């Protein structure tokens, strides 16, 4: 089984193993999936803009004819050189194409497959994990250490320092989607260009301004029992082009945190300790909504919500055209349910 984790991922991405040309990138952080795919493809071909060097395939279309993946992988470029194939997986399986390729020697061709949050029993994930010529890489939301490195890397490029209170607030506003976090950081460094140091005022003026279209108001509104807020903020997110699956993933993380916190409250941990400690640290503007959520739900009901969100995530993968409807319906259901405390 080849499923990379931790430092092994960074090592592989820095110098991909030519003996494993089939690379599956999957997970809830779609921005990280995309960022890693872009890097792997850029290093695989001489010109990523050349359609003869970089072929793009749709996973659902490929599912109807999995052998096309094999044909494309074995095609020799007209003018020679290296070749790459980018596949965006959908709800239908083309794992049989991967199984065939696993036993086929590939020369100067890299295949990068982008997928959502695949379960261990997913045919595509299983095919890539068992193949000797493939590797599966999970892409999950950044940890506190990951965010610290991301912040440091972007600030170093811009020749900027950052004040401690600015770093703490900035960290609380990032995460969930690597590409969105990086875009926010680049916007911040541009805003603070020439200042020498990023201050809290810089962060609040630039990054916090984007919070209206972030996911927190939607998720907090659901658990705080505010269906009207959920409906309004969800509509804003759709206009901004946010994928509904990202919102459900954020709700799943929040439900898990609330469940853990509700258990801790039952064991005597002070509410103030839960709101002030741990990671990710809550932004001060969210504490009221989270406190309300902890009053609304007990651990048993939160477990039911965790199951409800998992079902919604699965339904969205099966019916991508209805993803927005499924996500909104689920979040509104949680908001209505929150009004019945206990």
Beta strands, then each sheet from edge to edge (+ up, - down):
strand 1: 3-4
strand 2: 22-26
strand 3: 54-58
strand 4: 83-88
strand 5: 109-114
strand 6: 134-138
strand 7: 161-162
strand 8: 197-198
sheet 1: 1+ 6+ 2+ 5+ 4+ 3+
sheet 2: 7+ 8+
end
